[in-house]
Amino acid sequence: MLAAAVPGPCPGTLRPVRRNYYDPASAPGKGVVWEWENDHGSWTPYDMDVGITIQHAFEKQRPWIDLSPIGFGYVIDFGTMGQINRQTQRQRRVRRRLDLVYPLVTGAASRATSWPAAPGAAAAAAAAAAGPRAPPCSCPQCVLVRSVKAAAAPPAPAAHRSAAPPAAVKGPPPPAGPGATPPDSTGVGRGPGKPAPSSQAIRRQASCVVSGAAPAGCPASPPGANGKAGRAALATLNRTSLQRLALAQSRVLIASGVPTVPVKNLSGSSPVNPALAGITGILMSAAGLPVCLTRPPKLVLHPPPVSKSEIKSIPGVSNTSRKTTKKQAKKGKTPEEVLKKYLQKVRHPPDEDCTICMERLTAPSGYKGPQPTVKPDLVGKLSRCSHVYHVYCLVAMYNNGNKDGSLQCPTCKTIYGVKTGTQPPGKMEYHIIPHSLPGHPDCRTIRIIYSIPPGIQGPEHPNPGKSFSARGFPRHCYLPDSEKGRKVLKLLLVAWDRRLIFAIGTSSTTGESDTVIWNEVHHKTEFGSNLTGHGYPDANYLDNVLAELAAQGISEDSAAQEKD
């Protein structure tokens, strides 16, 4: 840690700062900065670690990267240079700047960058320039920062360890002899026969430090009868004592309902430990409220173990599993015959572009692929949405799709017929388990288990005859066992039967191609947390997934038709 005098409400306040060193081959080392466009039209840089992750994927020539594994629910599409919100599908522009070179430094950081044991030449010069030194501030934040500075200082040389303790510490000298009592956890001698401080006393001290209250004997008490001795005792806290004090303070604040801030590495020998109390004070000062440092929440993917006797079938839903096989499109109908059901001829085309080939509708189609058996200048209008295209282009689009007898308008996504997908064969299991999801305490949970093995791609897949992988199966997903949760399940069963839950493509998370991926219908795969955005609580999830299913042509009416 580095010490810096920062202007603030307390003159001469010392606050911990830090500097980071990045590899010259990383994004900051190359002067690369990734930014996103905010609502005001200006550009905001990503955090350094996020920018490094994006740049790494960009250099690997991946088409996109999913930032969910590092805690951001966004996908960066390098083709369109856009940021896509995984929940709302909202898109923002991103850009890559190359004009911000990060300062290059050779060699490793020296020990001199840590807190000094005593003010160095630079600090002395700064103090001299500032004039007579003001008395140290007695606010809780400054007391904590000074205690961190004292605790992180290197130990004194052996020749000076026997020196008398500071006069400010008015306790007895360190005891000697076999019957002596060792110092307590604060580093101050207790004296013979004096009991160790209780956890309640430590909590009381922690509470005093945070709240600014100063009962007699409190280490954070202001100048007065006991203030100097108390602050001197706090200044002698070692690393272990500071950590213990910070944790006790956290318990007090959690119990009192103070907002918490999760911090990693709360235990262990990381340099963050001796600074916990100081960081608490800084956050408290910035927010105007006490702030409690806690351990970050844990990822909870699965529920507690469930026995077979506790698993129940779902009322109103037949069976507890179903399989899918490769369903072929009905034979005997040409693409022209299929499209004839959905199109109306247009004798006088409007003077506008066909949004498939981007040629004028009054001119022949610009499609240059395999030649359909229709005239290139023939124009048709879709019966329900009334969008107009070259029939030649619609036939080509149908031939490049699943050829399942359905058609989706490329402009408004209206579906004609029954849309099916290219999901590989697998199994879907569903049942009720006796546990509740966060945000749904009044009902049990529907668990869905998808199982798809690896295999060989068929003619409807991107690379027919080539093998495909199936990572992460079986995949466990969760719904609340409520009325709306059961409605979603019934529609997911329709989507499964139509092969729309999964597809074969390129993973947005790993960049792997020819693998099984989700197909635009979001699922919740976290049971007891929501750290990645794929868990609960999420008040809008059920409505969002119903909208996603509707976009695939699946609604309550289609569920009733499937049942019939």
C-alpha positions in Angstrom: 0.0 0.0 0.0 1.1 3.6 -0.6 0.3 6.5 1.7 -1.0 9.8 0.2 -2.2 13.0 1.7 -5.6 13.6 0.0 -7.6 16.8 0.3 -10.7 16.1 2.2 -12.8 17.1 5.2 -10.0 16.2 7.6 -6.7 18.2 7.0 -3.6 16.1 6.7 -5.7 12.9 6.3 -3.7 9.8 5.2 -5.6 7.4 2.9 -4.3 4.2 1.4 -3.8 4.2 -2.4 -2.4 1.6 -4.7 -0.8 1.2 -8.1 -1.2 -1.8 -10.5 1.4 -3.3 -12.9 0.1 -4.8 -16.1 1.9 -7.1 -18.5 3.1 -5.1 -21.7 1.3 -7.8 -23.8 -2.1 -7.0 -22.1 -4.7 -4.5 -23.2 -3.4 -1.6 -21.0 0.2 -2.5 -21.9 -0.6 -2.1 -25.6 -2.6 1.1 -25.1 -5.9 -0.6 -25.9 -9.1 0.7 -24.1 -12.6 -0.7 -24.7 -15.5 1.7 -24.1 -19.3 1.6 -24.3 -21.7 4.3 -25.3 -23.9 5.5 -22.5 -27.4 7.1 -22.8 -26.0 10.6 -23.2 -24.0 9.6 -26.3 -20.6 9.8 -24.6 -18.2 6.9 -24.1 -17.4 5.2 -20.8 -14.4 2.9 -20.4 -14.9 -0.6 -19.1 -13.1 -1.6 -15.9 -9.5 -2.5 -16.6 -10.0 -6.3 -15.9 -13.1 -6.3 -18.1 -11.2 -4.6 -20.9 -8.4 -7.1 -20.7 -10.9 -9.9 -21.0 -12.6 -8.4 -24.0 -9.3 -7.7 -25.7 -8.1 -11.2 -25.1 -11.2 -12.6 -26.9 -10.8 -10.0 -29.7 -7.2 -11.1 -30.2 -8.3 -14.8 -30.4 -10.6 -13.7 -33.3 -13.7 -15.0 -31.5 -17.0 -13.7 -33.0 -18.2 -12.6 -29.5 -17.6 -13.1 -25.8 -20.0 -13.7 -22.9 -19.0 -11.6 -19.9 -21.4 -13.5 -17.5 -18.5 -15.6 -16.0 -16.9 -12.5 -14.7 -20.1 -11.1 -13.3 -21.5 -9.0 -16.1 -24.7 -10.0 -17.9 -23.6 -8.8 -21.3 -22.4 -10.3 -24.6 -19.9 -8.3 -26.7 -20.4 -8.9 -30.5 -17.2 -8.1 -32.4 -19.0 -8.3 -35.7 -21.4 -5.4 -35.0 -19.2 -3.9 -32.3 -22.2 -4.0 -29.9 -22.9 -4.8 -26.3 -26.0 -6.9 -25.8 -27.8 -7.2 -22.5 -28.6 -10.9 -21.9 -31.8 -10.1 -20.0 -33.4 -7.3 -22.0 -31.5 -7.8 -25.4 -30.9 -4.1 -25.5 -27.8 -3.2 -27.6 -25.2 -0.5 -27.1 -22.3 0.5 -29.3 -18.8 -0.4 -28.1 -15.4 0.8 -29.5 -11.8 0.0 -29.2 -9.3 2.8 -28.7 -5.6 2.6 -29.4 -4.5 6.1 -28.3 -4.2 5.6 -24.5 -0.8 4.1 -23.8 -0.5 2.8 -20.2 2.8 3.9 -18.6 5.5 1.2 -19.0 7.6 0.4 -15.9 10.5 -2.1 -15.9 11.2 -4.3 -12.8 9.1 -5.3 -9.9 7.5 -3.1 -7.3 9.9 -2.6 -4.4 9.3 -2.9 -0.7 9.5 0.9 -0.5 6.0 1.1 -2.1 4.5 -0.3 1.2 3.5 1.8 4.1 6.8 3.4 5.6 7.7 2.8 9.2 8.3 6.5 9.6 7.8 9.5 7.4 10.5 9.5 4.6 12.2 12.4 2.9 9.3 13.0 0.5 6.8 13.1 3.4 9.1 15.4 5.4 9.5 17.7 2.4 5.7 17.8 1.9 5.2 18.5 5.6 7.8 21.3 5.5 6.1 22.9 2.4 2.7 22.7 4.1 4.0 24.7 7.1 3.4 23.9 10.8 1.8 20.4 11.1 -1.8 20.4 12.4 -2.7 18.1 15.3 -3.9 14.7 14.1 -7.6 14.4 13.4 -9.5 12.3 15.9 -12.4 11.2 13.6 -13.0 7.4 13.5 -11.8 7.2 9.9 -8.5 8.8 10.6 -7.9 6.8 13.8 -8.5 3.6 11.8 -6.2 4.7 8.9 -3.4 5.5 11.4 -3.9 2.2 13.1 -3.5 0.4 9.7 -0.3 2.4 9.1 1.1 1.4 12.4 0.1 -2.3 12.0 1.6 -2.6 8.5 4.9 -1.0 9.4 7.9 -3.4 9.3 9.2 -4.6 12.7 11.8 -2.6 14.5 15.5 -3.7 14.4 16.6 -6.0 17.2 18.7 -3.2 18.8 15.6 -1.1 19.3 13.1 -3.8 20.4 14.0 -3.4 24.0 13.3 0.3 24.0 10.7 1.6 26.4 7.1 1.7 25.1 5.7 5.1 24.0 4.7 7.3 26.8 1.2 7.5 25.5 0.6 3.9 26.4 -0.1 4.2 30.1 -0.5 0.5 30.8 2.1 -1.6 32.7 5.3 -2.7 30.9 5.4 -6.1 29.3 5.4 -8.7 32.1 8.3 -11.0 32.6 8.8 -14.3 34.4 7.0 -17.6 34.5 3.9 -16.2 36.3 3.5 -13.2 34.0 0.4 -12.7 32.0 1.0 -12.4 28.2 -0.4 -9.4 26.3 -3.9 -9.6 25.1 -5.0 -9.6 21.4 -4.6 -5.9 21.1 -0.9 -6.0 22.0 -1.4 -4.2 25.4 -0.5 -6.1 28.5 -3.5 -7.1 30.7 -1.6 -7.4 33.9 -1.5 -10.4 36.3 -4.9 -12.0 36.8 -6.7 -9.8 34.4 -9.0 -11.8 32.1 -8.8 -11.7 28.3 -11.3 -9.3 26.7 -14.6 -11.0 25.9 -16.2 -11.1 22.4 -18.8 -8.7 23.8 -16.1 -6.2 24.7 -14.5 -6.5 21.2 -17.9 -5.9 19.6 -18.3 -2.8 21.8 -14.9 -1.5 20.7 -15.7 -2.2 17.1 -19.1 -0.4 17.4 -17.4 2.6 19.0 -14.9 2.8 16.1 -17.6 2.8 13.5 -20.3 4.9 15.1 -17.9 7.5 16.6 -19.4 7.0 20.1 -16.8 7.3 22.8 -17.5 5.7 26.1 -14.8 5.7 28.7 -12.0 3.3 27.7 -13.0 3.0 24.1 -9.9 3.0 21.7 -11.7 5.4 19.4 -12.6 7.9 22.0 -11.9 11.6 21.2 -9.3 13.6 22.9 -10.2 13.8 26.6 -9.7 11.8 29.7 -9.1 8.5 28.0 -8.7 9.5 24.3 -4.9 9.6 23.9 -4.4 6.3 25.7 -7.2 4.7 23.7 -5.9 5.8 20.3 -2.4 4.8 21.2 -3.7 1.3 22.2 -5.5 1.1 18.8 -2.3 2.1 17.0 -0.5 -0.9 18.5 -2.9 -3.4 16.9 -1.2 -6.1 14.8 -2.5 -7.7 11.7 -4.4 -10.5 13.5 -5.9 -8.0 15.9 -7.1 -5.7 13.1 -8.7 -8.6 11.3 -10.4 -9.7 14.5 -11.6 -6.2 15.2 -12.9 -5.8 11.6 -14.8 -9.1 11.8 -16.3 -8.2 15.1 -17.3 -4.8 13.8 -18.9 -6.6 10.8 -21.1 -8.7 13.1 -22.3 -5.7 15.0 -23.2 -3.8 11.8 -24.9 -6.8 10.2 -27.1 -7.3 13.3 -28.0 -3.6 13.3 -29.1 -3.7 9.6 -26.2 -1.6 8.2 -25.7 -2.1 4.4 -22.9 -4.6 3.6 -20.2 -4.5 0.9 -18.8 -8.0 -0.1 -15.0 -8.2 -0.2 -13.0 -11.1 -1.4 -10.0 -12.5 0.5 -11.5 -11.6 3.8 -9.5 -14.4 5.4 -5.9 -15.4 4.7 -2.6 -13.5 4.5 -3.5 -11.1 1.7 -2.4 -7.5 2.1 -6.1 -6.5 2.3 -6.4 -7.9 5.8 -4.6 -5.2 7.8 -6.4 -2.5 5.8 -9.9 -3.8 6.4 -10.6 -1.4 9.2 -9.2 1.5 7.2 -11.2 0.6 4.2 -14.3 0.4 6.3 -13.7 4.0 7.5 -13.1 5.3 4.0 -16.3 3.7 2.7 -18.2 5.0 5.7 -16.9 8.5 5.1 -17.7 8.5 1.4 -21.3 7.3 1.8 -22.0 9.2 5.0 -23.1 5.9 6.6 -21.4 3.1 8.4 -20.4 0.3 5.9 -19.8 -3.3 6.8 -17.3 -5.5 4.9 -18.5 -9.1 4.5 -17.5 -12.2 2.6 -19.1 -12.3 -0.9 -22.1 -14.5 -1.4 -21.4 -18.1 -2.7 -22.6 -19.5 -5.9 -25.4 -22.1 -5.2 -26.1 -24.1 -8.3 -28.0 -27.0 -6.9 -30.5 -27.6 -4.1 -29.8 -29.7 -1.0 -29.9 -33.5 -1.6 -33.3 -34.9 -2.3 -34.3 -38.5 -1.9 -36.4 -40.4 -4.5 -39.4 -40.5 -2.1 -39.4 -36.6 -2.0 -39.6 -36.2 -5.7 -43.2 -35.7 -6.9 -44.8 -35.5 -10.3 -46.4 -32.2 -11.4 -50.2 -32.0 -11.2 -51.7 -31.4 -14.6 -48.6 -32.5 -16.5 -48.5 -36.0 -17.9 -45.4 -38.2 -17.2 -42.1 -37.0 -15.8 -39.9 -37.1 -18.9 -40.0 -37.2 -22.6 -37.5 -37.8 -25.4 -37.0 -36.3 -28.8 -35.7 -37.8 -32.0 -34.9 -36.2 -35.3 -38.2 -35.2 -36.9 -38.0 -34.9 -40.7 -40.2 -32.4 -42.6 -43.2 -33.7 -44.5 -42.2 -34.9 -47.9 -44.0 -34.4 -51.2 -44.3 -30.6 -51.0 -41.9 -28.3 -52.8 -40.9 -24.9 -51.3 -43.1 -23.2 -53.9 -46.1 -25.2 -52.7 -45.4 -24.5 -49.0 -45.1 -20.7 -49.6 -48.2 -20.6 -51.8 -50.3 -21.0 -48.6 -48.9 -17.9 -47.0 -48.5 -15.5 -50.0 -50.7 -13.3 -52.1 -49.6 -12.2 -55.6 -48.8 -8.5 -56.1 -49.5 -7.4 -59.7 -48.2 -3.8 -59.2 -45.2 -3.9 -56.8 -44.5 -0.8 -54.7 -41.4 1.2 -55.5 -39.4 0.1 -52.4 -36.6 -2.4 -51.6 -36.9 -6.1 -51.0 -35.4 -6.4 -47.5 -33.9 -9.9 -48.4 -31.9 -9.0 -51.6 -32.0 -5.2 -51.1 -33.0 -4.7 -54.8 -36.1 -2.7 -55.8 -39.3 -4.7 -55.9 -39.9 -3.3 -59.4 -36.7 -5.0 -60.6 -35.8 -8.7 -60.7 -34.5 -10.4 -57.5 -30.8 -9.9 -56.8 -30.4 -13.4 -55.3 -27.4 -15.2 -57.0 -27.6 -18.7 -55.4 -29.3 -21.9 -56.7 -32.1 -21.0 -59.1 -35.6 -21.6 -57.7 -38.3 -22.6 -60.2 -40.1 -19.3 -60.1 -39.6 -16.1 -62.1 -37.1 -13.7 -60.5 -39.4 -10.7 -61.0 -42.5 -12.3 -59.3 -43.5 -10.4 -56.1 -45.7 -11.7 -53.2 -47.3 -10.3 -50.0 -47.4 -12.3 -46.8 -51.1 -12.7 -45.8 -50.9 -11.8 -42.1 -48.3 -9.1 -41.8 -48.6 -7.7 -45.4 -44.8 -7.4 -45.9 -43.8 -7.6 -49.6 -40.8 -9.6 -51.0 -39.6 -11.2 -54.2 -41.1 -14.7 -54.2 -37.7 -15.8 -55.6 -36.0 -14.5 -52.4 -38.5 -16.2 -50.1 -38.0 -19.5 -51.8 -34.2 -19.2 -51.4 -34.7 -18.3 -47.7 -36.9 -21.3 -47.1 -34.4 -23.6 -48.8 -31.6 -22.3 -46.5 -33.7 -23.0 -43.4 -35.1 -26.0 -41.6 -37.6 -26.8 -44.5 -40.2 -27.8 -41.9 -43.2 -26.3 -43.7 -43.1 -23.0 -41.7 -42.0 -19.5 -42.7 -40.9 -16.6 -40.5 -41.2 -13.0 -41.9 -37.7 -11.6 -41.9 -39.0 -8.1 -41.1 -41.5 -8.5 -38.2 -40.7 -12.2 -37.3 -44.4 -13.3 -37.7 -44.5 -17.1 -37.9 -46.5 -18.9 -40.6 -47.2 -22.5 -39.9 -45.5 -24.4 -37.0 -41.9 -23.5 -36.5 -39.5 -26.3 -35.5 -35.8 -26.2 -34.7 -32.7 -28.4 -35.2 -32.2 -29.6 -31.6 -30.3 -32.9 -31.4 -31.9 -35.9 -29.8 -32.1 -36.0 -26.0 -34.2 -36.3 -22.9 -36.1 -33.8 -20.8 -37.0 -34.7 -17.2 -39.3 -32.6 -14.9 -40.6 -33.0 -11.3 -41.2 -31.2 -8.0 -38.6 -31.0 -5.2 -39.5 -29.9 -1.6 -37.4 -26.8 -1.6 -38.2 -23.1 -2.3 -36.4 -20.7 -4.6 -35.2 -17.3 -3.4 -38.1 -14.9 -4.0 -40.7 -17.7 -4.0 -40.8 -18.8 -0.4 -44.5 -19.9 -0.5 -44.1 -22.7 -3.1 -41.9 -25.7 -4.0 -39.6 -25.9 -7.0 -40.0 -27.5 -10.4 -36.7 -29.0 -11.5 -36.0 -29.7 -15.2 -33.1 -31.9 -16.2 -31.9 -31.8 -19.9 -29.7 -34.6 -21.1 -28.2 -34.5 -24.6 -25.3 -36.7 -25.7 -22.7 -35.8 -28.3 -23.2 -37.2 -31.8 -23.0 -36.5 -35.5 -24.7 -33.5 -37.2 -27.6 -34.2 -39.5 -28.5 -32.5 -42.8 -30.3 -29.7 -40.9 -27.2 -28.7 -38.9 -24.4 -26.3 -39.8 -21.8 -29.0 -40.7 -23.6 -32.3 -41.8 -21.6 -35.4 -41.1 -19.3 -33.7 -38.6 -19.3 -34.6 -34.9 -20.7 -32.2 -32.3 -19.9 -31.9 -28.6 -22.4 -31.5 -25.7 -20.8 -29.7 -22.8 -22.3 -29.3 -19.3 -25.0 -32.0 -19.5 -27.1 -32.9 -17.7 -28.2 -29.3 -17.2 -30.4 -28.6 -14.2 -32.9 -25.7 -14.5 -35.5 -24.4 -12.0 -39.0 -22.9 -12.0 -41.2 -21.9 -9.0 -44.1 -24.4 -8.6 -46.7 -21.7 -9.0 -49.5 -21.3 -11.4 -47.3 -19.2 -13.8 -44.4 -21.5 -13.3 -46.4 -24.5 -14.4 -47.7 -22.5 -17.4 -44.0 -21.9 -18.4 -43.2 -25.6 -18.0 -46.1 -26.6 -20.3 -44.8 -24.2 -23.0 -41.2 -25.4 -22.5 -42.5 -29.0 -23.2 -44.0 -27.7 -26.5 -40.7 -26.0 -27.3 -38.8 -29.3 -26.5 -41.1 -31.3 -28.8 -40.5 -28.8 -31.5 -36.8 -29.0 -31.0 -36.4 -25.3 -30.1 -34.7 -25.4 -26.7 -31.2 -26.2 -28.0 -29.3 -25.9 -31.3 -25.8 -26.7 -32.6 -23.6 -23.7 -33.1 -20.7 -21.7 -31.6 -20.7 -21.2 -27.8 -20.8 -17.5 -26.8 -19.1 -18.4 -23.5 -16.1 -20.6 -24.7 -16.0 -19.8 -28.4 -16.2 -23.5 -29.2 -17.9 -24.4 -32.5 -20.0 -27.4 -33.4 -21.4 -27.7 -29.9 -24.8 -27.8 -28.3 -25.9 -24.3 -27.2 -29.1 -22.6 -25.8 -31.5 -21.4 -28.5 -32.9 -18.0 -27.4 -35.1 -19.3 -24.5 -33.4 -18.4 -21.3 -33.4 -20.8 -18.3 -32.4 -20.4 -14.7 -29.6 -22.7 -13.8 -28.7 -21.3 -10.3 -30.9 -22.7 -7.5 -30.0 -20.6 -4.5 -28.2 -17.5 -5.8 -28.2 -15.1 -8.7 -24.5 -14.3 -9.1 -24.3 -14.9 -12.9 -27.8 -13.5 -13.7 -29.1 -17.1 -14.2 -30.7 -17.5 -10.8 -33.3 -16.1 -8.4 -34.7 -13.8 -7.2 -35.8 -12.4 -10.6 -39.3 -10.9 -10.5 -39.5 -10.5 -14.3 -38.1 -13.9 -15.4 -41.4 -15.7 -15.9 -42.8 -12.9 -18.0 -39.6 -12.6 -20.0 -39.5 -16.3 -20.8 -43.1 -16.3 -21.9 -42.3 -13.5 -24.3 -39.3 -15.4 -25.6 -41.5 -18.5 -26.2 -44.1 -16.4 -28.0 -41.4 -15.1 -30.3 -40.8 -18.8 -31.2 -44.5 -19.2 -32.0 -45.4 -20.9 -28.7 -48.3 -19.7 -26.7 -51.2 -21.2 -24.6 -53.1 -21.8 -27.8 -50.2 -23.8 -29.3 -49.9 -25.8 -26.0 -53.6 -26.7 -26.3 -53.1 -27.8 -29.9 -50.2 -30.0 -29.0 -52.3 -31.6 -26.3 -55.1 -32.3 -28.8 
